[in-house]
Amino acid sequence: MTNGITLREGSPYPLGATWDGSGTNFAIFSAHATKVELCLFDARGRRETARIPLPEFTHEVWHGYLPEVRPGQLYGYRVHGPYDPQNGHRFNPNKLLIDPYALMLQGDIVWHDAVFGYRIGNARADLSFDRRDSAFVMPKCVVVDPAVTWGADIRPHTPWADTIIYEAHVKGMTALNPDTSDRVRGSFAALADPKVIEHLVTLGVTAVELMPTQAFFDDRYLIEKGLTNYWGYNTAAFFAPATRFISPGGGVHEFKLMVRRLHEAGIEVILDVVYNHTAEGNQMGPTLSFRGIDNASYYMLGDDPRYYYDTTGCGNTVNLGHQRVLQMVMDSLRYWVEACHVDGFRFDLASSLGRDRQSFNANAVFLDAVRQDPVLGRVKLIAEPWDTGNEGYQLGNFPPGWAEWNDRYRDSVRSYWKGDEGLLPELSSHLLGSANLFDKRGRRPWASVNFITAHDGFTLADTVAYNEKHNAANQEDNRDGHSHNCSWNCGVEGPTDDPEVLDLRDRMRRAMMATLLMSQGTPMILMGDEVGRTQGGNNNAYCQDNEMNWLKLDDLDPRDADFLAFTRSVIALRKGRDVFHHASFLHNAPEGQQPIRVRWLRPDGELMEQNDWHNPAARTLGMLVRDEPDILMLFNSHFEAVDFTLPAAATDLGWQMLLDSASGEVTPQGSPVRLPTLAVPPRGLLVLEETRP
């Protein structure tokens, strides 16, 4: 059915639906299809008004031009070809498919057996064939006018060495904001609210790293449990923003307005992106897009092509070794940078993106493509340096230009402050940007993204309140989530009114936050840690779209209000002293200068010796940085205070105190220290500075 629509051959480039001011060009890649039909729908997406075979096939791209089609038109595809799972092909023209290059979706998936290419419950499983039309339960793609007036949008271009990241969730950051209406809360527009931005500015962070904002769906098994895919690591369309984050009537440009407002406040926007797998799962998953367009091209298949080669734990792995699939990912990244002005990306399970199938390769095609790209080479690139496949853990092995999430930093710092023994060698390395991992090929300390908490795991408040995970709300019998939390409940599991326990918990979280912000590398703070956000001990709250995951900034508990003030002060201290965010590793000096010396001290003020490093009971350490001025940091994770003999300062004026994490006092201008021996408080970090005239 064409309803008299005029169809021209159009162009194979660019891919997607491109409106040129007069009409729309449609182009979609499929190497193995025998026919591709463009389906148009009415404004509500309920009635298919036209089904038009694309007339041309050029370089494995099907294309056609419709002069009558304008922005706002809803569409999808039906792709014909062999249904032969045993040879890797799963074409089923009964299934309406999402355009991989769609810039906007309307509606959400309604889970129904019709979205599967095979007959659910059939004895032949995925080898069977389902003939039901899935259009009535599928979201529709939207033709978009990409033009937007950016005005004088200026990217902050914050140097890596000065970057402080705040990992946030669009809805979690805004769902409880009383200054926005119910219809706007949880949206990109709500994240652009002045109160939200003011919190970020006064906190002092320089970038927000937004958890997945590309279009994703709730998994069927979660819907059936009354849960949702809150985190969003289930991408279905790499160019389209998630419709759940767009307010009613907001449209695709709402995301761009959010970026502009954050830029005006000097805050960069980094997107958490998932290019390693898609929402279609394994061979028993639904047919939503890529599987029905060209399964054998878009996915890595196993030795038996009926099954998928999976290094992600999510059922499939995107085949970046295929030139058209690589093109799609590169086009997607450039779109978010050029059209949407984002400042960088954090890549989920990035080891999968650097695979030559069996093993990781720092010169893999995707990593090389990004490195040479004139657009992407100028933005921030952050790898989650692991996946679930063979040789999947690759911390420190990504090429120059990349930063990496450093989970070893997290585990070591958590373990040190809870009192574990034998951690001084690891702690000292992480304080200096984990040079043993990153000081190679000209990489800098900022390559280590240091974090103590992230979306996956305990919050900071829960790290000092729970020994065990409490994930019953996820309805998986507490089996989900990892059990190696390196946490300590300070004597009581969960909530308590005991003032001594609460004081100890406050002391512990101040010590960890101060350590994070006084370390070389790029610090990352989890949304809400600065105000004591708790998930009730749930360390895998991926499916909890409720107050467990939402940020509350009003009516803070006095302890949390104090911790917010402390965190702001420590961030300001970091920004005010170059030594805490030095552009080079501290054992490397700028060209033409003497090496910056780092000296490790025992409590008696003498240099640490080999036996001291290997003494498992040693939990007190001094770090003296010879800089302009000198900085002295004293760490003590014992239960009792430890007397520390201060080294001689470079000037006769001695030392002045900048930070005492135990008391929560931060004095940027310094408070004089007169005694040659200083008591380092239990579970405390002291930062001192050489007094200058």
VMD Tcl script that draws the C-alpha trace (Angstrom):
set ca {
  {0.00 0.00 0.00}
  {1.49 3.30 -1.12}
  {-1.60 5.53 -1.17}
  {-0.29 7.33 -4.23}
  {2.91 8.53 -2.51}
  {5.59 9.70 -4.93}
  {8.84 7.80 -4.42}
  {12.26 8.70 -5.77}
  {15.49 6.74 -5.63}
  {17.10 9.09 -3.11}
  {20.64 8.66 -1.81}
  {22.47 5.96 0.18}
  {24.02 8.69 2.31}
  {23.44 9.74 5.00}
  {21.91 6.77 6.75}
  {18.67 7.31 8.63}
  {15.73 9.60 7.89}
  {17.07 12.97 6.71}
  {14.74 15.90 6.09}
  {16.25 18.42 3.67}
  {13.58 21.12 3.87}
  {11.53 19.68 1.04}
  {11.24 15.98 1.76}
  {12.91 13.10 3.54}
  {15.56 10.67 2.40}
  {15.43 7.21 3.96}
  {18.51 4.97 3.97}
  {19.18 1.77 5.90}
  {22.02 -0.75 5.73}
  {21.31 -4.46 5.28}
  {23.75 -6.69 3.43}
  {21.61 -9.83 3.43}
  {18.04 -8.51 2.99}
  {16.07 -9.25 -0.15}
  {13.64 -6.34 0.27}
  {13.16 -3.44 2.69}
  {9.77 -1.79 3.22}
  {9.34 1.65 4.74}
  {6.18 1.82 6.85}
  {4.47 5.14 7.60}
  {2.03 5.64 10.47}
  {-0.60 8.14 11.53}
  {0.19 10.79 14.15}
  {-0.74 8.48 17.05}
  {1.28 5.57 15.70}
  {-1.69 3.24 15.69}
  {-2.49 2.89 12.00}
  {-0.09 2.01 9.23}
  {-0.89 4.41 6.42}
  {1.63 3.27 3.82}
  {4.07 0.44 3.16}
  {6.62 1.36 0.52}
  {9.46 -0.84 -0.78}
  {12.68 1.17 -0.92}
  {13.56 1.23 -4.61}
  {17.36 1.34 -4.62}
  {20.15 -0.82 -3.23}
  {23.59 0.81 -3.34}
  {26.66 -0.54 -1.54}
  {24.39 -2.67 0.68}
  {22.27 0.35 1.59}
  {18.55 0.43 0.76}
  {17.26 3.92 0.08}
  {14.47 6.10 -1.25}
  {13.29 9.72 -1.12}
  {9.75 10.86 -0.26}
  {9.05 14.51 -1.04}
  {5.74 14.43 0.89}
  {7.28 13.42 4.23}
  {7.86 16.15 6.83}
  {9.24 16.29 10.39}
  {6.91 14.58 12.81}
  {6.16 11.69 10.46}
  {6.16 8.33 12.25}
  {7.80 5.38 10.54}
  {9.46 2.00 10.90}
  {10.83 -0.78 8.70}
  {9.96 -4.31 7.65}
  {12.90 -6.24 6.27}
  {12.59 -9.35 4.10}
  {15.15 -12.10 3.84}
  {15.81 -15.69 4.94}
  {14.67 -16.81 8.36}
  {17.54 -19.22 8.90}
  {18.89 -18.96 12.49}
  {21.25 -21.88 11.97}
  {23.09 -19.74 9.42}
  {22.78 -16.52 11.40}
  {19.78 -14.97 9.59}
  {16.60 -13.94 11.45}
  {14.61 -11.85 8.97}
  {10.90 -11.64 9.70}
  {8.93 -8.95 7.81}
  {6.02 -9.37 10.22}
  {8.06 -7.47 12.79}
  {8.18 -3.69 12.70}
  {11.76 -2.57 13.24}
  {13.38 0.54 14.70}
  {15.66 2.46 12.36}
  {19.20 2.19 13.88}
  {19.70 5.87 12.96}
  {16.36 7.13 14.33}
  {16.81 10.50 16.05}
  {13.60 10.20 18.06}
  {11.12 7.52 19.11}
  {7.46 7.92 20.00}
  {5.90 5.55 22.47}
  {7.38 2.63 24.36}
  {7.45 -1.07 23.77}
  {4.42 -2.95 25.08}
  {5.62 -6.44 25.85}
  {3.73 -9.04 23.85}
  {4.70 -12.34 22.29}
  {4.34 -10.68 18.87}
  {7.66 -8.83 19.27}
  {9.54 -12.13 19.09}
  {10.54 -13.50 15.70}
  {9.77 -17.05 16.79}
  {6.72 -18.64 18.43}
  {6.98 -18.37 22.20}
  {6.46 -21.84 23.69}
  {7.03 -23.70 20.42}
  {8.99 -26.93 20.75}
  {11.45 -25.73 18.09}
  {12.16 -22.60 20.17}
  {13.90 -19.91 18.11}
  {13.91 -22.10 15.01}
  {10.15 -21.61 14.76}
  {8.63 -18.62 12.93}
  {6.06 -16.13 14.24}
  {3.75 -14.49 11.66}
  {2.03 -11.96 13.95}
  {2.41 -8.27 13.16}
  {4.28 -6.51 15.98}
  {3.54 -2.92 14.91}
  {0.76 -2.43 17.45}
  {3.16 -2.89 20.39}
  {6.29 -1.26 18.97}
  {7.46 2.36 19.40}
  {7.63 4.32 16.17}
  {10.56 6.29 14.77}
  {10.06 10.02 14.19}
  {11.35 12.14 11.32}
  {13.12 15.07 13.01}
  {14.10 18.55 11.98}
  {17.58 18.68 13.58}
  {17.92 22.44 13.33}
  {18.24 24.21 16.68}
  {19.42 27.67 17.70}
  {22.35 27.16 20.05}
  {23.09 30.84 20.37}
  {26.37 31.53 22.11}
  {26.80 28.07 23.56}
  {30.39 27.80 24.77}
  {31.80 24.44 25.73}
  {33.65 24.65 29.05}
  {36.65 22.66 27.73}
  {37.76 21.92 31.28}
  {41.29 20.48 31.22}
  {41.42 16.85 32.27}
  {43.71 17.69 35.19}
  {41.06 20.07 36.60}
  {38.08 17.80 36.05}
  {35.84 16.62 38.91}
  {33.08 14.26 37.75}
  {29.63 13.84 39.30}
  {27.91 10.61 38.22}
  {24.18 11.28 38.05}
  {20.88 9.92 36.77}
  {18.47 12.27 34.96}
  {15.39 11.17 36.89}
  {17.22 10.41 40.13}
  {18.65 13.92 40.19}
  {15.31 15.64 39.65}
  {12.40 13.43 40.78}
  {12.19 15.04 44.24}
  {12.87 18.65 43.20}
  {9.95 20.67 44.63}
  {10.77 23.61 42.36}
  {9.62 21.77 39.23}
  {6.14 20.55 38.35}
  {5.14 16.90 38.40}
  {4.97 16.81 34.60}
  {8.58 17.98 34.26}
  {10.29 16.11 37.10}
  {12.56 13.34 35.93}
  {13.23 14.95 32.55}
  {16.08 16.66 30.76}
  {14.19 19.92 31.33}
  {14.20 19.26 35.07}
  {17.97 18.73 35.01}
  {18.25 22.20 33.50}
  {16.39 23.70 36.48}
  {18.37 26.49 38.20}
  {18.17 24.80 41.61}
  {19.71 21.58 40.30}
  {22.45 23.43 38.48}
  {23.08 25.63 41.51}
  {23.70 22.52 43.60}
  {26.30 21.28 41.11}
  {27.99 24.68 40.92}
  {28.17 25.24 44.67}
  {29.39 21.69 45.17}
  {32.24 22.49 42.81}
  {32.10 19.65 40.29}
  {33.06 20.41 36.70}
  {31.23 17.65 34.80}
  {28.11 15.53 35.10}
  {28.38 11.97 33.84}
  {24.80 11.01 33.00}
  {23.82 7.36 33.22}
  {22.35 6.06 29.94}
  {20.19 8.60 28.14}
  {20.05 6.88 24.73}
  {16.73 5.16 24.06}
  {16.25 2.03 26.14}
  {13.37 -0.17 27.26}
  {12.30 -1.92 30.43}
  {13.02 -5.64 30.30}
  {9.99 -7.89 30.09}
  {10.90 -9.89 33.20}
  {11.17 -6.63 35.20}
  {7.79 -5.38 34.00}
  {6.22 -8.67 35.03}
  {7.68 -8.16 38.54}
  {6.42 -4.58 38.74}
  {9.98 -3.24 38.41}
  {11.77 -1.16 35.76}
  {15.16 -0.89 34.11}
  {16.04 2.27 36.06}
  {19.74 2.36 35.18}
  {19.10 2.03 31.44}
  {21.94 -0.26 30.29}
  {19.70 -1.77 27.61}
  {20.08 0.47 24.57}
  {17.78 0.04 21.59}
  {18.59 3.13 19.49}
  {21.97 4.86 19.61}
  {20.93 8.24 18.18}
  {17.63 8.80 20.00}
  {17.24 10.19 23.52}
  {15.26 8.06 25.96}
  {11.64 9.20 25.67}
  {11.09 8.73 29.42}
  {13.42 11.70 30.02}
  {11.51 14.04 27.69}
  {8.75 16.05 29.32}
  {5.30 16.20 27.68}
  {5.61 18.36 24.57}
  {9.35 18.71 25.10}
  {10.63 17.10 21.93}
  {14.11 16.07 20.91}
  {15.58 19.53 21.51}
  {14.94 19.34 25.26}
  {18.21 17.44 25.62}
  {20.07 20.20 23.81}
  {18.57 22.87 26.05}
  {19.80 20.94 29.09}
  {23.32 20.82 27.66}
  {23.29 24.54 26.96}
  {22.14 25.41 30.49}
  {24.86 23.23 32.03}
  {27.46 24.77 29.75}
  {26.37 28.25 30.84}
  {27.19 27.16 34.39}
  {30.62 25.90 33.32}
  {29.66 22.23 33.66}
  {30.52 19.66 31.01}
  {28.16 16.85 29.99}
  {29.52 13.31 29.67}
  {27.20 10.53 28.49}
  {27.37 6.96 29.74}
  {26.94 4.97 26.51}
  {26.33 1.28 25.83}
  {27.70 0.19 22.47}
  {28.82 -3.26 23.57}
  {25.38 -4.91 23.38}
  {21.75 -4.07 22.57}
  {18.33 -4.63 24.12}
  {17.64 -7.65 21.86}
  {19.42 -10.16 24.14}
  {20.38 -13.67 23.07}
  {18.76 -15.97 20.51}
  {15.62 -16.11 22.64}
  {15.27 -12.33 22.76}
  {12.87 -10.04 20.87}
  {13.23 -8.74 17.33}
  {13.23 -4.96 17.74}
  {15.79 -3.62 15.25}
  {19.26 -4.95 14.45}
  {18.31 -8.63 14.68}
  {15.62 -8.23 12.05}
  {17.62 -5.84 9.84}
  {20.77 -7.94 9.46}
  {21.55 -10.21 12.39}
  {24.69 -11.67 10.81}
  {26.24 -8.24 10.34}
  {25.27 -6.38 13.51}
  {26.20 -9.09 16.03}
  {29.17 -11.31 16.75}
  {27.96 -14.86 16.21}
  {29.34 -18.02 17.75}
  {31.00 -20.94 16.04}
  {27.43 -22.14 15.65}
  {25.85 -19.01 14.08}
  {22.50 -19.79 15.67}
  {24.00 -18.48 18.91}
  {25.74 -15.26 19.87}
  {29.32 -14.71 20.96}
  {28.67 -12.91 24.24}
  {31.35 -11.02 26.19}
  {28.88 -8.70 27.92}
  {26.72 -11.00 30.01}
  {23.69 -9.47 28.27}
  {23.14 -12.06 25.55}
  {24.89 -10.47 22.59}
  {27.94 -8.44 21.55}
  {27.84 -5.72 18.89}
  {30.08 -6.60 15.94}
  {32.40 -3.60 15.67}
  {34.60 -5.56 13.29}
  {32.00 -4.95 10.56}
  {32.62 -1.68 8.74}
  {28.95 -0.62 8.65}
  {28.43 -1.40 12.33}
  {31.59 0.50 13.18}
  {30.30 3.36 11.03}
  {27.02 3.40 12.96}
  {28.77 3.69 16.33}
  {31.17 6.37 15.08}
  {28.29 8.30 13.46}
  {26.36 8.07 16.73}
  {29.25 9.42 18.80}
  {29.84 12.29 16.37}
  {26.12 13.10 16.36}
  {26.05 13.56 20.14}
  {29.17 15.74 19.99}
  {28.37 17.84 16.93}
  {24.59 18.08 17.01}
  {24.06 17.88 20.77}
  {27.30 19.49 22.04}
  {28.16 16.82 24.62}
  {31.69 16.91 25.99}
  {32.59 13.26 26.34}
  {31.57 9.66 26.87}
  {31.94 6.90 29.42}
  {31.86 3.55 27.61}
  {30.11 0.68 29.41}
  {32.06 -2.61 29.30}
  {34.62 -0.96 27.05}
  {36.85 -4.04 26.85}
  {34.25 -5.50 24.50}
  {34.83 -2.54 22.18}
  {38.54 -3.36 22.01}
  {38.30 -7.05 21.23}
  {39.54 -9.00 18.27}
  {37.01 -11.61 19.43}
  {38.99 -13.76 21.87}
  {41.23 -11.13 23.44}
  {41.63 -7.41 24.03}
  {43.79 -5.39 21.66}
  {44.74 -1.77 22.41}
  {44.92 -1.27 18.64}
  {41.51 -2.76 17.91}
  {39.63 -1.18 15.03}
  {37.23 0.82 17.21}
  {39.94 2.20 19.49}
  {42.06 3.18 16.50}
  {39.07 4.77 14.76}
  {38.25 6.92 17.79}
  {41.86 7.94 18.32}
  {42.28 9.30 14.79}
  {38.84 10.91 14.53}
  {39.12 14.73 14.37}
  {35.85 15.17 16.29}
  {36.07 12.44 18.90}
  {39.77 12.96 19.48}
  {38.93 16.28 21.18}
  {36.37 15.06 23.74}
  {36.74 13.17 26.99}
  {36.79 9.38 26.61}
  {36.38 7.15 29.65}
  {36.52 3.35 29.57}
  {34.95 0.90 31.95}
  {37.96 -1.38 31.41}
  {36.36 -4.79 31.77}
  {33.76 -7.14 30.35}
  {32.71 -10.73 31.09}
  {34.73 -12.44 28.38}
  {38.14 -14.07 28.30}
  {40.89 -11.61 29.34}
  {38.15 -9.09 29.97}
  {39.83 -7.13 32.80}
  {42.05 -4.52 31.11}
  {42.61 -1.76 33.66}
  {45.52 0.38 32.53}
  {45.71 -1.10 29.05}
  {43.68 1.37 27.01}
  {45.60 3.59 24.58}
  {46.69 7.20 25.15}
  {43.84 9.69 25.16}
  {41.59 7.46 27.25}
  {40.76 7.65 30.95}
  {39.62 4.53 32.82}
  {37.42 3.73 35.81}
  {39.88 2.56 38.48}
  {38.08 -0.01 40.62}
  {41.32 -0.96 42.34}
  {41.40 2.54 43.77}
  {37.87 2.01 45.13}
  {38.66 -1.32 46.79}
  {41.99 -0.23 48.24}
  {40.74 3.03 49.74}
  {37.62 1.41 51.17}
  {39.64 -1.44 52.66}
  {42.29 0.86 54.10}
  {39.83 3.06 55.94}
  {37.85 0.16 57.35}
  {41.09 -1.02 58.92}
  {42.35 -3.88 56.75}
  {46.05 -4.62 57.04}
  {48.83 -4.66 54.47}
  {47.42 -1.90 52.27}
  {50.08 0.83 52.49}
  {51.79 -0.14 49.18}
  {48.47 -0.04 47.31}
  {47.33 3.16 49.02}
  {50.57 4.98 48.20}
  {50.30 4.00 44.54}
  {46.70 5.18 44.23}
  {47.44 8.50 45.94}
  {49.79 9.25 43.06}
  {47.42 8.44 40.23}
  {48.13 4.67 40.13}
  {51.30 5.32 38.17}
  {52.08 1.59 38.10}
  {49.02 1.18 35.87}
  {48.90 4.41 33.87}
  {52.37 5.94 33.61}
  {53.19 4.64 30.14}
  {52.93 5.80 26.53}
  {52.80 9.42 27.68}
  {49.59 8.97 29.68}
  {48.89 11.36 32.54}
  {47.50 10.96 36.08}
  {44.04 12.01 34.91}
  {43.79 8.68 33.06}
  {42.88 7.15 36.43}
  {39.24 7.97 37.19}
  {39.27 7.50 40.94}
  {36.05 6.61 42.67}
  {34.97 5.12 45.96}
  {31.35 4.68 44.92}
  {29.47 4.46 41.64}
  {25.95 3.52 40.57}
  {26.96 -0.15 40.77}
  {27.48 -0.91 44.47}
  {26.95 0.75 47.83}
  {26.57 4.49 48.21}
  {29.13 6.17 50.47}
  {26.66 6.27 53.37}
  {25.92 2.56 52.91}
  {29.63 1.70 52.68}
  {29.97 2.69 56.34}
  {26.57 1.29 57.44}
  {26.38 -2.23 55.99}
  {28.60 -5.30 55.95}
  {26.27 -7.24 53.66}
  {24.12 -6.43 50.65}
  {20.37 -6.14 51.23}
  {18.85 -6.56 47.77}
  {15.53 -8.23 48.61}
  {13.60 -5.46 46.85}
  {15.04 -6.66 43.54}
  {13.08 -9.91 43.94}
  {16.07 -12.14 43.21}
  {16.40 -13.66 46.71}
  {19.42 -11.42 47.41}
  {21.49 -13.37 44.87}
  {22.16 -10.38 42.61}
  {24.88 -7.81 43.19}
  {28.46 -8.59 44.16}
  {29.41 -9.58 47.69}
  {32.94 -8.11 47.77}
  {31.94 -4.69 49.06}
  {34.97 -3.77 51.19}
  {32.50 -2.11 53.54}
  {32.14 -1.87 57.31}
  {28.99 -1.13 59.28}
  {30.91 0.46 62.19}
  {29.38 -2.01 64.61}
  {25.68 -1.94 63.70}
  {24.11 -3.23 60.48}
  {21.94 -0.53 58.96}
  {20.13 2.38 60.62}
  {20.93 3.26 64.22}
  {20.42 6.04 66.77}
  {23.68 5.28 68.59}
  {25.61 8.59 68.53}
  {29.00 6.87 68.82}
  {28.30 4.71 65.76}
  {26.97 7.70 63.83}
  {30.04 9.76 64.75}
  {32.32 6.96 63.55}
  {30.39 6.64 60.29}
  {30.69 10.39 59.71}
  {34.42 10.21 60.41}
  {34.82 7.31 57.97}
  {32.99 8.96 55.10}
  {34.89 12.24 55.64}
  {38.17 10.32 55.48}
  {37.19 8.57 52.25}
  {35.87 11.71 50.56}
  {38.99 13.65 51.55}
  {41.26 10.86 50.28}
  {39.40 10.83 46.96}
  {39.79 14.58 46.48}
  {43.40 14.75 47.67}
  {44.60 11.99 45.29}
  {46.16 12.49 41.90}
  {43.85 11.41 39.12}
  {40.31 12.38 38.15}
  {37.90 12.14 41.10}
  {34.34 10.93 40.51}
  {31.60 11.47 43.09}
  {28.37 9.47 43.04}
  {25.15 11.50 43.01}
  {23.93 11.99 46.56}
  {27.06 10.88 48.40}
  {27.57 14.51 49.38}
  {24.23 14.51 51.25}
  {24.23 10.99 52.69}
  {21.95 9.31 50.14}
  {21.27 5.71 51.17}
  {19.88 2.76 49.23}
  {19.17 0.83 52.41}
  {22.06 -1.51 51.74}
  {20.96 -2.39 48.20}
  {24.16 -2.61 46.14}
  {22.46 -3.36 42.82}
  {19.53 -0.93 42.65}
  {19.27 -1.18 38.85}
  {15.52 -1.81 38.93}
  {14.40 0.58 41.67}
  {12.74 3.66 40.19}
  {11.76 5.11 43.56}
  {13.16 7.09 46.47}
  {15.84 4.45 47.00}
  {17.57 5.97 43.96}
  {16.31 9.56 44.02}
  {18.23 12.54 45.34}
  {16.80 14.68 48.13}
  {18.35 18.11 48.66}
  {15.78 19.64 51.02}
  {15.40 19.14 54.78}
  {18.74 17.41 55.18}
  {19.66 15.69 58.41}
  {22.13 17.96 60.29}
  {24.89 15.37 59.88}
  {24.30 15.23 56.13}
  {24.16 19.01 55.89}
  {27.54 19.15 57.65}
  {28.95 16.55 55.28}
  {27.74 18.56 52.29}
  {29.56 21.62 53.63}
  {32.68 19.50 54.24}
  {32.62 18.09 50.70}
  {32.25 21.55 49.20}
  {35.20 22.78 51.25}
  {37.47 19.88 50.28}
  {36.64 20.34 46.58}
  {37.50 24.03 46.92}
  {40.76 23.07 48.63}
  {41.62 20.71 45.77}
  {40.94 23.41 43.22}
  {43.04 25.92 45.13}
  {46.20 23.79 45.29}
  {47.77 22.63 42.02}
  {49.56 19.75 43.70}
  {46.26 17.88 44.16}
  {45.50 17.96 40.45}
  {48.97 18.14 38.97}
  {49.05 17.68 35.20}
  {51.96 15.21 35.42}
  {52.77 12.33 37.71}
  {54.47 13.67 40.80}
  {57.65 11.74 40.08}
  {57.81 13.50 36.71}
  {58.45 17.24 36.56}
  {57.70 19.69 33.76}
  {60.57 19.90 31.30}
  {63.46 21.99 32.58}
  {62.53 21.70 36.26}
  {63.95 19.55 39.03}
  {61.96 16.39 39.78}
  {59.15 16.84 42.25}
  {60.02 14.59 45.15}
  {57.56 12.45 47.06}
  {58.83 11.10 50.36}
  {57.01 8.41 52.34}
  {57.33 8.74 56.10}
  {56.86 6.58 59.18}
  {55.26 7.99 62.33}
  {58.74 8.72 63.73}
  {59.32 11.07 60.81}
  {61.90 8.82 59.16}
  {61.69 7.52 55.61}
  {59.72 4.33 55.04}
  {62.00 1.34 54.48}
  {61.31 -1.96 52.73}
  {60.31 -3.75 55.92}
  {57.92 -0.94 56.81}
  {56.00 -1.38 53.57}
  {55.59 -5.10 54.21}
  {54.56 -4.78 57.85}
  {50.89 -5.88 57.76}
  {50.13 -4.06 61.00}
  {51.33 -0.69 59.66}
  {48.32 1.52 59.00}
  {49.80 5.00 59.43}
  {51.59 6.75 56.59}
  {52.95 10.17 55.80}
  {53.29 11.54 52.28}
  {55.54 14.58 51.87}
  {55.34 16.30 48.49}
  {58.16 18.73 47.73}
  {56.35 21.36 45.74}
  {55.68 25.10 45.87}
  {54.70 25.03 48.73}
  {55.38 21.61 50.27}
  {52.37 19.48 51.23}
  {52.28 16.88 53.99}
  {49.47 14.32 54.21}
  {49.15 12.05 57.25}
  {46.92 8.94 57.10}
  {45.86 6.89 60.10}
  {43.31 4.07 59.88}
  {43.96 2.75 63.40}
  {41.29 2.89 66.09}
  {43.51 5.11 68.19}
  {45.46 8.30 67.60}
  {49.09 7.96 66.48}
  {51.79 10.52 67.28}
  {53.59 11.62 64.14}
  {56.90 13.47 64.17}
  {56.67 16.22 61.60}
  {59.52 16.59 59.12}
  {61.32 19.89 58.89}
  {59.53 22.30 56.61}
  {61.43 24.05 53.84}
  {60.98 27.35 55.65}
  {61.57 28.18 59.31}
  {57.89 29.04 59.67}
  {56.87 25.38 59.93}
  {53.54 23.85 58.96}
  {49.94 24.97 58.88}
  {46.85 22.74 58.92}
  {44.60 22.73 55.84}
  {42.33 19.77 56.57}
  {41.43 17.52 59.48}
  {38.98 14.89 58.24}
  {38.36 13.56 61.76}
  {36.93 16.85 63.00}
  {35.65 17.94 59.59}
  {37.61 21.19 59.72}
  {38.89 22.61 56.43}
  {40.98 25.80 56.61}
  {42.07 26.85 53.11}
  {44.21 29.69 54.50}
  {45.89 27.37 56.99}
  {45.97 27.13 60.77}
  {49.46 27.20 62.38}
  {50.88 23.97 63.80}
  {53.53 24.68 66.42}
  {54.40 21.24 67.80}
  {57.11 19.01 66.32}
  {54.90 15.98 67.06}
  {51.29 15.87 65.95}
  {48.63 13.39 67.06}
  {46.96 12.02 63.93}
  {43.39 11.19 65.03}
  {41.96 7.69 64.62}
  {40.40 7.03 61.22}
  {41.68 10.43 60.18}
  {43.51 12.24 57.40}
  {45.46 15.45 58.07}
  {46.67 17.71 55.27}
  {49.31 20.29 56.11}
  {51.07 22.92 54.05}
  {54.43 24.54 54.44}
  {53.94 28.01 55.91}
  {55.03 30.77 53.57}
  {55.79 34.40 54.44}
}
mol new
graphics top color blue
foreach p $ca { graphics top sphere $p radius 0.5 }
foreach p [lrange $ca 0 end-1] q [lrange $ca 1 end] { graphics top cylinder $p $q radius 0.2 }
display resetview
